Amino acid sequence: MRHHRLPFYIFTLLLLPSISLAEFPTAPATEETFLGLVEPFCPETVDPTWRKQQLIEDVSIAPSPVCNPDNPYNIAAFVKGTNNVSMATMMQTQLSPDTLIKTNDIDGDGDPDEIHIRLEVIELNGFSPDIKEPITTYDIAPGIQPGFWAFAPKSRGMSNESFASTKANPLLRLPSPSIRVEQDDKIIVTLENSHYFPHSIHFHGVDHPFQKENGEGNDGVPQTSNKLTLPGKVFSYELTPRQTGTMVYHCHVQAHTHILMGLIGMFIVEENKPNNWVQTFNIGAGAVRHSSVAVKQDYSQEYDLQYQDIDRELHNLIQQGNDSRLLAKSYNREYNITERAPEYFILNGRSFPYTLRESMVVIKPDEKIKLRVFNAGEQQVALHTHGFKPTATHFDGVKLNPEARIQRDVFTLGPAQRIDLELYAKNDGLNNMGPGIWTFHDHNEAGVTTDGIYPGGHISSVVFESFLGPNGMPKLQGIDVSPFFTKEFYQKKYPIWNLSDENRHYGEITKTAEQKVEETEQDSSDMTQIAILVLQLTLLVATILIFRKNSAKSNA
Amino acid sequence: MHNKKLTKSISTGSLVALGISITSLYADVNAAADDAFETKELSQKQSQQQPDKKIMEGKCGEGRCGGNMQLDMKGMVMYENKDTLPKDCTEISEDITIEVKAGVEHAKPYPGTVFGFDKHQWQAKPCSRITVEFTNDDDIRHQWMIHGLPKYLYPEGMFHIEVNGKGKKTGTFIVPSSHFTYLVHCDIAQHVEKGMKAQLKVGNGRGDLPSIPGISAPKFADRFPKK
């Protein structure tokens, strides 16, 4: 019997699709999608006078024509020391009087040789038990706020911009600031642990002794040299670096997570020269507005470029709760770095398009610029510059023999590696291909995305001055960039090419009624709302019961 | 799915009014109070056109300045006011002194916090003059910062003592006549969240602020592992 039935079943099954196809199928219509709120290319809060070349406290500060330049008063204090500037200048900064003490011209060459640097540890986009959103916020791109830890020059007053705002004050940001010192100077770096976890500082590649003169550890490694610097405590490291170069400093406590959370920055030792007042901090890396004597001899400008990649899973742990015991467990027992997969890629603390506000390299024809490139992330960076073939002059801070200098258009940096590059705007088809807006980016293509959305990541540009418009906006001639300045674009809600796509070949497909219902239900499944509803129900039942009881009593 | 529909139908049903009243509990008490002060004080200031001469409103960069600030290596006292009465006070009702200690050791009684004050609540009469003796037992900075004061007297509505490492600083301010609960905290990133939060109740106060160690529950609580 079975033999006879099987073909019948198969025939019926085959028939099914043809039945469903009997109704002529049509593709759904295209839905019109509207852009969200477009942020201006350059926020109005930026003080345009900060971009100009200026002299503050006798410190010459180079122009910085990008949208969001560094505060020049900070730079004056970073060159002279917070002990050598006026109260009026201090009031234009948020620095503590002891942030940076510069004294004692030991070698009598006209600059201070004993430098006391104080660093605090701050948390950005952390948890608040009072508000639903993160606190002390720092956006790497529109609407994107991963949690971070960073070193910051010791400041005074509030970490938030004001009581009315949860934005971080401008000294608190990523990356941890570049620190510059002069060769042979006596450097004392004091870690003031203002964070709720233990931390330390390790001077990577910087000439420093394993022990201080008093025998205390000086390498910042808990397993081998140093006790933990616990919350509320301070520890001073001492070094007199004999060798120059682009080096690194980072936390070495639970290094596999603390470094990636942001506790890493450049530590640059400048050549010892007479009257060499170096800019000790470079907030947010980027353009150095007061370069050292030696750099000025060879270059007209200098930029610090720090690359980092971010695994959202790690960075968002601080946004999941407040209890220090739960946090210690989630960071050190639950997070597994071997399963790491980064979603965000930042250059000097920002992703595209915010990189264009701060980290563009602005150049003139025939100018020679020094770029200190540092990969502070976990992934490799394959840096490619359009329109140029830069020349490597130093690897990991060590000067290359001139014969061994390498000129190419992709430089690869593994984690913690540094390359000093010479960017020469000589229009000869090799060094440079002429003026323009020349993008520079990681050629590991994940690096040019933000959570998989292109363009994002650490894309930036070398812009010739002739291509720079007002407020540091490059004279772009490609597609309309407004979508990149909306949260919706990176939330994947805005279709690709929508502004160029008049015929709507690539628009959003109209949702069915069912899909829409599903979406609204997803939105309403907020835990707080459900809790409120449960509370409402309980209260209602209680009210009814009390009412009934009372009315029963009064009836009796 | 079924539950979702159920809750939805309830919310759109007869409980809407009740829902509104409960949801309003979630509004930030502080922000609301501060706004109230701001609008009131601003309109007063505008009508006067003559701000109090004691207040210097200097041009500020990203730093906080204007008003009086005593800044030195040991810390700062900002917007101190020993003798200008708030407009709604005819005289100082009483002089009180608050002694506060700050540091990681004071967090120990409150599991899961790291930074702490030794006291988290103070009481004062309306129009009283309050002197704060703030002791820092840590080697880093800590602050005793109060918000919501009238902005015509205290720039940004705040009075602030910061002690730079181990030591003590003293400052004085005068509260207005309204019954109110003022937020006190340390505004260094994560210090308030990790325990440095307190309140000053003037008169009857206006309820408790959330997330104060030993006093009130957090609005957004931690999810602890179940046994």
Interface residues (C-beta under 8 A of the other chain):
Chain A: D47 N71 Y73 M87 M90 M91 Q92 T93 Q94 L95 S96 P97 D98 E120 I122 E123 L124 G126 F127 S128 P129 D130 I131 K132 I135 T136 K154 R156 G157 M158 S159 N160 S162 F163 A164 A168 N169 P170 L171 L172 E192 N193 S194 H195 Y196 L230 P231 G232 K233 V234 G321 N322 D323 S324 R325 L326 E521 S524 S525 T528 Q529 I530 I532 L533 L535 Q536 L537 L539 L540
Chain B: M1 K4 K5 T7 K8 I10 S11 S14 L15 L18 G19 I22 T23 Y26 D28 A31 D34 G58 C60 G61 E62 G63 R64 C65 L71 D72 M73 M76 M78 G103 V104 P111 G112 T113 V114 F115 D138 D139 I140 R141 Q143 M145 H147 E156 G157 M158 H160 E162 N164 G165 D187 I188 A189 Q190 H191 E193 K194 P210 S211 P218 K219 F220 A221 D222 R223 F224
